Amino acid sequence: MHGPPGTKPPVRVAAALLAVALFAAVPLVAAADDGLRQARQELKDTKANIRARADRMRDLQREMNRLATQILLTRTEIARANAHSRKLEDAIAVLERHLDVLDARLAERAREAYIQGPGTPILYLLTATSAEDIVSRISFLEEMNRRDGQLAAAVDRTQDRLVARRMELGLAMQALALAEDRMAAQEEELRSKMAESRKLFAKLQTHKHEVLFAISRIRPFAVCPVAGPHAIGDGFGIWVHHSKKEGGDHIHQGDDIMAALGTPIVAPFDGNAVTATNKIGGLAVKVFGEFGFVYNAHLSRFGQLGAVEKGDVIGYVGATGNAGGPHDHFEWHPGNGPAVDPYTFLMQVC
């Protein structure tokens, strides 16, 4: 049976509208799939870059550890060389003082011999009063000659030892200078490696943020925001009818998670929980994370506020504001921007 002229049967109109809606939805689904594939590929590429830089970081760390050990050993070597040099300097000072004493004694003996003249020993023998006195004076002269010889030999030995110690000190100072040059080169190499390491670390931190951002686009929530039996209504973007007293008609900006009154609501990621109470949402809490914030409304009471970790209870399911029954009105605002449909992400953790 047909309707009035110029009109279409209701079934045909509905079918046509359904076909238009389906065709309109195809580009949106395809775009979402392309975005997801792109985010996953970016995540894969970024992880590969991180692995390469992390490998270089490990190599650099081993090189820096080796250099630090070499520097420590070189410093110990320098300390030993300095101690040895100080001992040599002390020994040289002692020898120099001893040589001064010997030189003074030798000079005194030379002055005495000069004053007495070359004929003094003969005159000393000729003035002997007896044969026994002659023998005694000969023995005395021989002893004096022996002592003069010992004094001269002592001077020679001391001079030789002094020369040897000074040569040893010179070699020790050369070895010390080489060790100090080697340590300076090692420290310069270590500074260069550490500078490279700092650059790599900064890049790793940047890539870490990029990876976390890519993950947040695919899986922003670590846990389900309602910690108990619940049912999630996929209602993002629907037209909600309310009286002006209840905020008036508006487009739904989140999904409603139905649960029993008092069911815990938890932070879905690490962040900072703050109150966001308003007339329409009633008691409400926002949790600001690194890559955006979530908004939970219609709470019966608050939980932990301030710095929170994923899973911390930030409130409890209620029906405050314009709620028709107990539920958590849940919104996801990536990058602290407009709300996006959280349903797919909730399905990953709830």
Contacts in CASP RR format, 6 or more apart in sequence:
PFRMAT RR
TARGET T0000
AUTHOR 0000-0000-0000
METHOD contacts of the structure
MODEL  1
MHGPPGTKPPVRVAAALLAVALFAAVPLVAAADDGLRQARQELKDTKANI
RARADRMRDLQREMNRLATQILLTRTEIARANAHSRKLEDAIAVLERHLD
VLDARLAERAREAYIQGPGTPILYLLTATSAEDIVSRISFLEEMNRRDGQ
LAAAVDRTQDRLVARRMELGLAMQALALAEDRMAAQEEELRSKMAESRKL
FAKLQTHKHEVLFAISRIRPFAVCPVAGPHAIGDGFGIWVHHSKKEGGDH
IHQGDDIMAALGTPIVAPFDGNAVTATNKIGGLAVKVFGEFGFVYNAHLS
RFGQLGAVEKGDVIGYVGATGNAGGPHDHFEWHPGNGPAVDPYTFLMQVC
2 9 0 8 1.000
3 9 0 8 1.000
8 16 0 8 1.000
36 218 0 8 1.000
39 214 0 8 1.000
39 217 0 8 1.000
39 218 0 8 1.000
40 214 0 8 1.000
40 218 0 8 1.000
42 210 0 8 1.000
42 214 0 8 1.000
43 211 0 8 1.000
43 214 0 8 1.000
43 215 0 8 1.000
43 218 0 8 1.000
46 207 0 8 1.000
46 210 0 8 1.000
46 211 0 8 1.000
46 214 0 8 1.000
47 211 0 8 1.000
49 207 0 8 1.000
50 204 0 8 1.000
50 207 0 8 1.000
50 208 0 8 1.000
50 211 0 8 1.000
53 200 0 8 1.000
53 203 0 8 1.000
53 204 0 8 1.000
53 207 0 8 1.000
54 204 0 8 1.000
56 200 0 8 1.000
57 197 0 8 1.000
57 200 0 8 1.000
57 201 0 8 1.000
57 204 0 8 1.000
60 193 0 8 1.000
60 196 0 8 1.000
60 197 0 8 1.000
60 200 0 8 1.000
61 197 0 8 1.000
63 193 0 8 1.000
64 190 0 8 1.000
64 193 0 8 1.000
64 194 0 8 1.000
64 197 0 8 1.000
67 186 0 8 1.000
67 189 0 8 1.000
67 190 0 8 1.000
67 193 0 8 1.000
68 190 0 8 1.000
70 186 0 8 1.000
71 183 0 8 1.000
71 186 0 8 1.000
71 187 0 8 1.000
71 190 0 8 1.000
74 179 0 8 1.000
74 182 0 8 1.000
74 183 0 8 1.000
74 186 0 8 1.000
75 183 0 8 1.000
77 179 0 8 1.000
78 176 0 8 1.000
78 179 0 8 1.000
78 180 0 8 1.000
78 183 0 8 1.000
81 172 0 8 1.000
81 175 0 8 1.000
81 176 0 8 1.000
81 179 0 8 1.000
82 176 0 8 1.000
84 172 0 8 1.000
85 169 0 8 1.000
85 172 0 8 1.000
85 173 0 8 1.000
85 176 0 8 1.000
88 165 0 8 1.000
88 168 0 8 1.000
88 169 0 8 1.000
88 172 0 8 1.000
89 169 0 8 1.000
91 165 0 8 1.000
92 162 0 8 1.000
92 165 0 8 1.000
92 166 0 8 1.000
92 169 0 8 1.000
95 158 0 8 1.000
95 161 0 8 1.000
95 162 0 8 1.000
95 165 0 8 1.000
96 162 0 8 1.000
98 158 0 8 1.000
99 155 0 8 1.000
99 158 0 8 1.000
99 159 0 8 1.000
99 162 0 8 1.000
102 151 0 8 1.000
102 154 0 8 1.000
102 155 0 8 1.000
102 158 0 8 1.000
103 155 0 8 1.000
105 151 0 8 1.000
106 151 0 8 1.000
106 152 0 8 1.000
106 155 0 8 1.000
109 148 0 8 1.000
109 151 0 8 1.000
113 120 0 8 1.000
121 141 0 8 1.000
124 137 0 8 1.000
124 141 0 8 1.000
125 134 0 8 1.000
125 137 0 8 1.000
125 138 0 8 1.000
125 141 0 8 1.000
128 134 0 8 1.000
128 136 0 8 1.000
128 137 0 8 1.000
212 290 0 8 1.000
212 291 0 8 1.000
213 291 0 8 1.000
216 290 0 8 1.000
216 291 0 8 1.000
216 292 0 8 1.000
216 334 0 8 1.000
217 334 0 8 1.000
219 345 0 8 1.000
219 348 0 8 1.000
219 349 0 8 1.000
220 268 0 8 1.000
220 269 0 8 1.000
220 291 0 8 1.000
220 292 0 8 1.000
220 332 0 8 1.000
220 334 0 8 1.000
220 345 0 8 1.000
221 268 0 8 1.000
221 269 0 8 1.000
221 294 0 8 1.000
221 332 0 8 1.000
221 345 0 8 1.000
221 346 0 8 1.000
221 348 0 8 1.000
221 349 0 8 1.000
222 268 0 8 1.000
222 269 0 8 1.000
222 310 0 8 1.000
222 311 0 8 1.000
222 349 0 8 1.000
223 266 0 8 1.000
223 268 0 8 1.000
223 310 0 8 1.000
223 311 0 8 1.000
223 349 0 8 1.000
224 230 0 8 1.000
224 266 0 8 1.000
224 268 0 8 1.000
224 346 0 8 1.000
224 349 0 8 1.000
224 350 0 8 1.000
225 257 0 8 1.000
225 265 0 8 1.000
225 266 0 8 1.000
225 267 0 8 1.000
225 268 0 8 1.000
225 294 0 8 1.000
225 296 0 8 1.000
225 328 0 8 1.000
225 330 0 8 1.000
225 346 0 8 1.000
225 350 0 8 1.000
226 257 0 8 1.000
226 259 0 8 1.000
226 263 0 8 1.000
226 264 0 8 1.000
226 265 0 8 1.000
226 266 0 8 1.000
226 317 0 8 1.000
226 328 0 8 1.000
226 350 0 8 1.000
227 263 0 8 1.000
227 264 0 8 1.000
227 265 0 8 1.000
227 266 0 8 1.000
227 311 0 8 1.000
227 313 0 8 1.000
228 259 0 8 1.000
228 263 0 8 1.000
228 264 0 8 1.000
229 259 0 8 1.000
229 260 0 8 1.000
229 263 0 8 1.000
230 257 0 8 1.000
230 258 0 8 1.000
230 259 0 8 1.000
230 263 0 8 1.000
230 350 0 8 1.000
231 257 0 8 1.000
231 258 0 8 1.000
231 259 0 8 1.000
232 255 0 8 1.000
232 256 0 8 1.000
232 257 0 8 1.000
232 258 0 8 1.000
232 343 0 8 1.000
232 346 0 8 1.000
232 347 0 8 1.000
232 350 0 8 1.000
233 255 0 8 1.000
233 256 0 8 1.000
233 257 0 8 1.000
233 258 0 8 1.000
233 343 0 8 1.000
234 255 0 8 1.000
234 343 0 8 1.000
235 252 0 8 1.000
235 254 0 8 1.000
235 255 0 8 1.000
235 256 0 8 1.000
235 343 0 8 1.000
236 252 0 8 1.000
236 253 0 8 1.000
236 254 0 8 1.000
236 255 0 8 1.000
236 339 0 8 1.000
236 340 0 8 1.000
236 341 0 8 1.000
236 342 0 8 1.000
236 343 0 8 1.000
237 251 0 8 1.000
237 252 0 8 1.000
237 253 0 8 1.000
237 254 0 8 1.000
237 341 0 8 1.000
238 251 0 8 1.000
238 252 0 8 1.000
239 249 0 8 1.000
239 250 0 8 1.000
239 251 0 8 1.000
239 252 0 8 1.000
240 249 0 8 1.000
240 250 0 8 1.000
240 251 0 8 1.000
240 252 0 8 1.000
241 248 0 8 1.000
241 249 0 8 1.000
242 248 0 8 1.000
242 249 0 8 1.000
242 250 0 8 1.000
242 322 0 8 1.000
246 280 0 8 1.000
246 321 0 8 1.000
246 322 0 8 1.000
247 279 0 8 1.000
247 280 0 8 1.000
247 322 0 8 1.000
253 331 0 8 1.000
253 339 0 8 1.000
254 329 0 8 1.000
254 330 0 8 1.000
254 331 0 8 1.000
254 332 0 8 1.000
254 339 0 8 1.000
254 341 0 8 1.000
254 342 0 8 1.000
255 329 0 8 1.000
255 330 0 8 1.000
255 341 0 8 1.000
255 342 0 8 1.000
255 343 0 8 1.000
255 346 0 8 1.000
256 327 0 8 1.000
256 328 0 8 1.000
256 329 0 8 1.000
256 330 0 8 1.000
257 317 0 8 1.000
257 327 0 8 1.000
257 328 0 8 1.000
257 330 0 8 1.000
257 346 0 8 1.000
257 350 0 8 1.000
258 326 0 8 1.000
258 327 0 8 1.000
259 317 0 8 1.000
259 326 0 8 1.000
259 327 0 8 1.000
259 328 0 8 1.000
260 317 0 8 1.000
260 326 0 8 1.000
261 300 0 8 1.000
261 316 0 8 1.000
261 317 0 8 1.000
261 318 0 8 1.000
261 319 0 8 1.000
261 326 0 8 1.000
262 300 0 8 1.000
262 301 0 8 1.000
262 316 0 8 1.000
262 317 0 8 1.000
262 318 0 8 1.000
262 326 0 8 1.000
263 316 0 8 1.000
263 317 0 8 1.000
263 326 0 8 1.000
264 313 0 8 1.000
264 315 0 8 1.000
264 316 0 8 1.000
264 317 0 8 1.000
265 285 0 8 1.000
265 296 0 8 1.000
265 299 0 8 1.000
265 313 0 8 1.000
265 314 0 8 1.000
265 315 0 8 1.000
265 316 0 8 1.000
265 317 0 8 1.000
265 328 0 8 1.000
266 310 0 8 1.000
266 311 0 8 1.000
266 312 0 8 1.000
266 313 0 8 1.000
266 314 0 8 1.000
267 273 0 8 1.000
267 287 0 8 1.000
267 308 0 8 1.000
267 309 0 8 1.000
267 310 0 8 1.000
267 311 0 8 1.000
267 312 0 8 1.000
267 314 0 8 1.000
268 287 0 8 1.000
268 294 0 8 1.000
268 310 0 8 1.000
268 311 0 8 1.000
268 349 0 8 1.000
269 287 0 8 1.000
269 289 0 8 1.000
269 290 0 8 1.000
269 310 0 8 1.000
270 289 0 8 1.000
270 290 0 8 1.000
270 308 0 8 1.000
270 309 0 8 1.000
270 310 0 8 1.000
271 287 0 8 1.000
271 288 0 8 1.000
271 289 0 8 1.000
271 290 0 8 1.000
271 307 0 8 1.000
271 308 0 8 1.000
271 309 0 8 1.000
272 287 0 8 1.000
272 288 0 8 1.000
272 289 0 8 1.000
272 306 0 8 1.000
272 307 0 8 1.000
272 308 0 8 1.000
273 285 0 8 1.000
273 286 0 8 1.000
273 287 0 8 1.000
273 304 0 8 1.000
273 305 0 8 1.000
273 306 0 8 1.000
273 308 0 8 1.000
273 312 0 8 1.000
273 314 0 8 1.000
274 285 0 8 1.000
274 286 0 8 1.000
274 288 0 8 1.000
274 305 0 8 1.000
274 306 0 8 1.000
275 283 0 8 1.000
275 284 0 8 1.000
275 285 0 8 1.000
275 286 0 8 1.000
275 302 0 8 1.000
275 305 0 8 1.000
276 284 0 8 1.000
276 285 0 8 1.000
276 286 0 8 1.000
276 295 0 8 1.000
276 297 0 8 1.000
277 283 0 8 1.000
277 284 0 8 1.000
278 284 0 8 1.000
278 297 0 8 1.000
279 321 0 8 1.000
279 322 0 8 1.000
280 297 0 8 1.000
280 321 0 8 1.000
280 322 0 8 1.000
281 297 0 8 1.000
281 298 0 8 1.000
281 320 0 8 1.000
281 321 0 8 1.000
281 322 0 8 1.000
281 323 0 8 1.000
281 329 0 8 1.000
282 297 0 8 1.000
282 298 0 8 1.000
282 299 0 8 1.000
282 320 0 8 1.000
282 321 0 8 1.000
282 322 0 8 1.000
282 323 0 8 1.000
283 297 0 8 1.000
283 298 0 8 1.000
283 299 0 8 1.000
283 300 0 8 1.000
283 301 0 8 1.000
283 302 0 8 1.000
283 318 0 8 1.000
283 320 0 8 1.000
283 321 0 8 1.000
284 295 0 8 1.000
284 296 0 8 1.000
284 297 0 8 1.000
284 298 0 8 1.000
284 299 0 8 1.000
285 295 0 8 1.000
285 296 0 8 1.000
285 299 0 8 1.000
285 302 0 8 1.000
285 303 0 8 1.000
285 305 0 8 1.000
285 314 0 8 1.000
285 315 0 8 1.000
286 293 0 8 1.000
286 294 0 8 1.000
286 295 0 8 1.000
286 296 0 8 1.000
287 293 0 8 1.000
287 294 0 8 1.000
287 296 0 8 1.000
287 308 0 8 1.000
287 314 0 8 1.000
288 336 0 8 1.000
291 334 0 8 1.000
291 335 0 8 1.000
292 332 0 8 1.000
292 333 0 8 1.000
292 334 0 8 1.000
292 335 0 8 1.000
292 336 0 8 1.000
292 337 0 8 1.000
293 333 0 8 1.000
293 335 0 8 1.000
293 336 0 8 1.000
294 330 0 8 1.000
294 331 0 8 1.000
294 332 0 8 1.000
294 333 0 8 1.000
294 342 0 8 1.000
295 329 0 8 1.000
295 330 0 8 1.000
295 331 0 8 1.000
295 333 0 8 1.000
295 339 0 8 1.000
296 314 0 8 1.000
296 315 0 8 1.000
296 328 0 8 1.000
296 329 0 8 1.000
296 330 0 8 1.000
297 321 0 8 1.000
297 323 0 8 1.000
297 328 0 8 1.000
297 329 0 8 1.000
297 331 0 8 1.000
298 317 0 8 1.000
298 318 0 8 1.000
298 319 0 8 1.000
298 320 0 8 1.000
298 321 0 8 1.000
298 323 0 8 1.000
298 325 0 8 1.000
298 326 0 8 1.000
298 327 0 8 1.000
298 328 0 8 1.000
298 329 0 8 1.000
299 315 0 8 1.000
299 316 0 8 1.000
299 317 0 8 1.000
299 318 0 8 1.000
299 320 0 8 1.000
299 328 0 8 1.000
300 315 0 8 1.000
300 316 0 8 1.000
300 317 0 8 1.000
300 318 0 8 1.000
300 319 0 8 1.000
300 320 0 8 1.000
300 326 0 8 1.000
301 315 0 8 1.000
301 316 0 8 1.000
302 314 0 8 1.000
302 315 0 8 1.000
303 313 0 8 1.000
303 314 0 8 1.000
303 315 0 8 1.000
303 316 0 8 1.000
304 312 0 8 1.000
304 313 0 8 1.000
304 314 0 8 1.000
304 315 0 8 1.000
305 314 0 8 1.000
308 314 0 8 1.000
317 326 0 8 1.000
317 327 0 8 1.000
317 328 0 8 1.000
318 325 0 8 1.000
318 326 0 8 1.000
318 327 0 8 1.000
318 328 0 8 1.000
319 325 0 8 1.000
319 326 0 8 1.000
319 327 0 8 1.000
323 329 0 8 1.000
330 342 0 8 1.000
330 346 0 8 1.000
331 339 0 8 1.000
331 342 0 8 1.000
332 339 0 8 1.000
332 340 0 8 1.000
332 342 0 8 1.000
332 345 0 8 1.000
333 339 0 8 1.000
333 340 0 8 1.000
334 340 0 8 1.000
END
